[in-house]
């Protein structure tokens, strides 16, 4: 049928219209079960076949054909992706359950918030209801086997007639989302076929999500991306009792990972969820072993600490992660020497090593189908137990009496826009927020009217507590006295520290007049009524840069004050933004006060202080290269703020850089080698990837000269070393050599980690002889991580708010540090250096994990330099990390607009701002 349809109607939209008509007809047939095609019949090849990849739009076509031909399937387009592609989902169950779906979901909603629900009422709802199993795949678009596996899973559920399938359909509702990142599926698969028969590399060489690349599953507490929020909408609508996230991993280890997970576990994760993870994972392992599969691992590598990866556990669900070894997309992995692939040492968590020398895409698909079907079968069989546990987990939070009682967000904040954004994140996570009608006292402190209260005793109090408390990561070592055991992701993510908002943890219950906030919104400020004169906005809020962008787009002159001043009885810090009042700026200010909550003051006369005139239409270049995730995150930030930027291309270096850019930003991960060599043009089509080519030594010299001629260069994280090499900056590393920095390749989470079996073998080898013991001890003692280690934590910094890069920063605030570097200054005769922020002499760790604090004491983090006529800033830490470190990203904006600005005396400010 599929090939006939394609012949008659073509592919794409015409074919989808035909399927849409079939869907309507199918639904009108009620419970009539029409014949459905197998995936092989529909695609013209078996999904998983060597050399072939399924295309996302055809996958959606297939799911719609199942919905048209089976009364067990409902297809829906949940929304549109970042690039405007459809985000598809199917619901699969018995016809009776689908007809009764609204009632099933109503029951799930009630169990999710069991306040006022008696045990008898809960038991009756559980007896009536059905568990929802949420299966989604391919959030990482090069992990191609799982989207193929979803087609087979959907087919089995839509057409199968076995007792097991009938039980699943009768006793459960299954959601299948074939791809959490459809945009990347288009790019990766199109690139695979486009490069067939060429010498070009077959793997897509750039970020496979427009902004986040591989980090698209690190967005589960900031919710920045469209796809994340679409997933949250599904969660909120269906209230699944379990989420199954299908992934793939590197190909040097086990063939598949299933739960249980490794230590540590988030302290706010309910133990019932840990047990359910283990039981489902072991049901998967049992099914795989029963099918004769090998290389199954559990209890290693993947921990349950970071909320950035596992939002689901705060919704009362066990998060099931399956990770299948991948190959080169649709090509098999073959052992170079004929030996079996993967570790061969047997252990408790790895009982049967993989015995073959070849690993194919079809095997990956088979492993995925077996594991998923086993998980679905297990939850259907024990559905009432899963629903009961779901209820108990939620009840444990709504009836919680343990400390803390609540978190209070005072109405008096330095940054009202950051306060709004933080509360909006809480609201998106369905956390209940209350607002005080009048002043109240909690834990001995009085808070003004308008302050916000977030109690921990509520359905999603686990998320609120995890995000608002300080994280205390356990001090885990590979062996006693040995190097640190590497966490899978970051260890400290206290939200208010990242955002720049003061939040108080309240231990004891208190009395207050509180109203539930129906919808979070910025607290509007009264817009000044003046029609002439000047506007002033303080530098404390990072929201002020939305105003700067609007002024730049409207070609309105603006000046930032060089020192503190007082206007109309109000004190203003250095860096205060000043611009003229006119009809255009009145509109901008109305938006700033109402939509962003920024306080704006009008004055008839300017303060008599020196300032810096912002360069009109400041031109920003983002040197993101190919496949550098921090560069992708910066793209997202710049797009949110309407920054006038473009991605730096190798072609830019054929002309005069000064004609193109005032500022160039180097994200973390941009090394000297990346700059000079770039993306190999012999392995990638220059017509498509020429922009990411290297600029060579000639371009390197041109970049240096551009700075000396007046360019502004910003280097973040590991790119600080690139800038140091480029310009011989007078700084030197203060820390033992860090691990490979985040952003250097795909992601540190994708690196191979030592499995339990591998660690056991290493330990065994260590004690084979005195010589091997000596060498191991030498290597371990010399291991920099044994001396200093900080794998993603919030560390205290001291700022100089009079320095332009730190304008608007408090004198002391945490910065995010993930395998970064600190610096000490060295003498220089021709480069002037100034410390913008540094580490204090004590109590540096604020949230997360830090070993070797003494190495950081009094060392510099952010440093600015005057190099020739140019301006350079090195940010030792990733102050913009994953668009999460909002409070410190402000410094990047400060530097962007200050570098090309012009110093002007107080007497000339009015002239610069004249209409």
NORPEGI-V802322 format. One record per run of one state. SS is the DSSP state (H for helix, E for strand, L for the rest). FROM is the first residue (numbers start at 1). LEN is the number of residues. If there is no record, write none. Layout:
ss;from;len
SS;FROM;LEN
SS;FROM;LEN
This chain:
ss;from;len
L;1;1
H;2;8
L;10;3
H;13;16
L;29;10
H;39;5
L;44;12
H;56;14
L;70;3
E;73;8
L;81;5
E;86;7
L;93;2
H;95;5
L;100;1
H;101;12
L;113;6
H;119;10
L;129;2
E;131;7
L;138;7
H;145;15
L;160;3
H;163;9
E;172;6
L;178;4
H;182;13
L;195;18
H;213;5
L;218;8
H;226;13
L;239;3
E;242;8
L;250;6
E;256;2
L;258;4
E;262;4
L;266;5
H;271;20
L;291;5
E;296;2
L;298;5
E;303;2
L;305;6
H;311;5
L;316;2
E;318;8
L;326;2
E;328;1
L;329;2
E;331;1
L;332;1
E;333;2
L;335;12
E;347;1
L;348;2
E;350;1
L;351;7
E;358;2
L;360;1
H;361;21
L;382;1
H;383;16
L;399;7
E;406;4
L;410;6
H;416;13
L;429;5
E;434;3
L;437;3
E;440;3
L;443;2
E;445;3
L;448;4
E;452;4
L;456;5
H;461;8
L;469;3
E;472;1
L;473;4
E;477;1
L;478;6
E;484;1
L;485;10
H;495;5
L;500;3
E;503;4
L;507;7
E;514;3
L;517;17
E;534;4
L;538;6
H;544;10
L;554;4
E;558;4
L;562;3
E;565;3
L;568;2
E;570;3
L;573;4
E;577;4
L;581;2
H;583;12
L;595;6
E;601;3
L;604;7
E;611;3
L;614;6
E;620;4
L;624;5
H;629;12
L;641;4
E;645;3
L;648;2
H;650;5
L;655;2
H;657;3
L;660;3
E;663;4
L;667;5
H;672;6
E;678;1
L;679;7
H;686;7
E;693;1
L;694;2
H;696;13
L;709;3
E;712;5
L;717;2
H;719;9
L;728;3
E;731;3
L;734;14
H;748;3
L;751;5
H;756;11
L;767;3
H;770;13
L;783;1
H;784;4
L;788;1
E;789;1
L;790;1
E;791;9
L;800;4
H;804;3
L;807;5
E;812;7
L;819;4
E;823;3
L;826;5
E;831;8
L;839;6
E;845;4
L;849;2
E;851;1
L;852;1
H;853;3
L;856;4
E;860;8
L;868;2
E;870;6
L;876;5
H;881;3
L;884;2
H;886;14
L;900;2
E;902;3
L;905;1
H;906;7
L;913;3
